[in-house]
Amino acid sequence: MRIHFHGAAGQVTGSMHLVEAAGKRVLLDCGMQQGSREMEAANAGDFPFDPASIDALVVSHAHIDHIGRIPQLVARGFRGPVFAQEATAELMPIMLLDSASLAEADAERANRKRGKGEPEIQPLYTRDDVEDAMAQVRSLRYGARTAILTGVDVAFRDAGHILGSSIVELWADGRKLVFSGDLGPKGTPILRDPETVREAGLVLMESTYGDRNHKDRAETISELGGILEQAWNDGGNVLIPAFAVGRSQELLYWFARFWDEWKMARWQIFLDSPMANRVLKVYDRHHELFDAEAQEIWRGTPNPFRLPNLRGTITAQESMAINEVERGAIVIAGSGMANGGRILHHLRHNLGKKQTHVVFVGYQAEGTLGRRLVNGAKSVRIFGQEVQANAQVHTVGGLSAHADQHGLIEWYSGFDPHPPLALVHGEDEARTTLAGEIEKRFGVEVELARPGMERDV
């Protein structure tokens, strides 16, 4: 069994790893790069392999940096099955149709500005491309070892990152590979803890937060409540860039959990994302994947997805109307790194106001607007306009959907014996730190995956 590393090997986004085994070629994830303009422009380039040569695609979860290039893969010749956990299979078309809509809109805007004689700009892919790709999806339940190709078996284990997120176990040629996908921290609301895996010949493990530990969750939730109280007293609005899958639902969970303590009834809460509102319905259909506490809260009042002051805004007109609210609005909108989506419009209208509070609740990749704001930029460009960053910016790190250094080491410690390890899905500083800690504690070989690197299992 041989692994070829192609994406999320030295950076956080663009997950893509090719496995050659049993005479077959299996791709693990097919994600989009997110961050700087250069990184995002690379998504339009060629794949580092012939898509038609891939026999099957196995998807760890439905975030765009793990699935975002699947429509291109199919359009360029991939004809094999796409295997995903059941909830992931339902989330994928929602995520990808939204991505296609954004790509089509971007291409349309660019073509309106192109000069005479310049070639027409094509979107990365279209909604029709997504429909074609989704016809190849096959869903699997957690824990079911399945022969996906002759000589190749796969099983999904709960990764606790987002709904349907999976640790991938792959058997072939008498060897076993384990790909962590993205691992969630223990105690994440709604989701169950990541499952322990005992055996592997090689582990590919994410390392997003390999160099740090999150704040205590109870402290984090107290901090979030304090920010909301401060924002109310300041007479402004609260803007929360959040991905449509995972963080948006968790925020609503906490609003319901602390409904009385945080005086949530006084706010107008806007879930300003057609995609996030569709995702809520998928969560509603998959209560069986929730942890015990979430099951109890879902049966209580208020239900997190049916808060009396929650408004799901779908149309552009509804979204624009939010900016007429001068105070008392909590706006949850994508993207989570503020590098696109409706949150940009709200930032353009509110970032210059001192009474505005901007709350980042997830990882901000290098090159994104979110990273610049977190790093203290005094002004930023939004839609070509220079906007002063006078708002109060908060980073609530303890809400991350990724395991921290302690969580990653604890998950790896579950293997017996401890197998060789290749770190993916992390920036070099985080990976180097994590590698040093694991080598010191377990005395195992740890490699930092690089694009084009190969490794035998």
LINGI-V517816 format. One line per field, one symbol per residue. psi: psi as a letter, one per 40 degrees, with the letter a starting at -180 (. if undefined). A space follows every 10 residues. Layout:
BEGIN
psi=???
END
This chain:
BEGIN
psi=hhhhhdifge idifhhhhhh ifeihhhhig iihibidddd dedeaiieih deehdihhhd ieideeeeed dddddeehei ihhiiddddd dddddddddd dddddddddd ddeiiheiih hiidiidddd dddeeehhii ihehhhhdih ehiiihihef diheiihhhh hifeihhhhd ahhiiiehid iiihihhdii dihhhifdfe eiiiihdddd dddddddddd dddefaihhg hhidhcdddd dddddddfdd defddeihhh gghddddddd ddddefdeei idddddddea hihdefhdeh hhhdiddddd ddeehdiehh hhiiideffi adddddddde dehdeihhhh eihhiheidd ddddefhdii hhfehhhhge ihhihgdeei eiiadddddd ddeeihihii hhhifiiddd dddddddddd defihhihii heiihi.
END
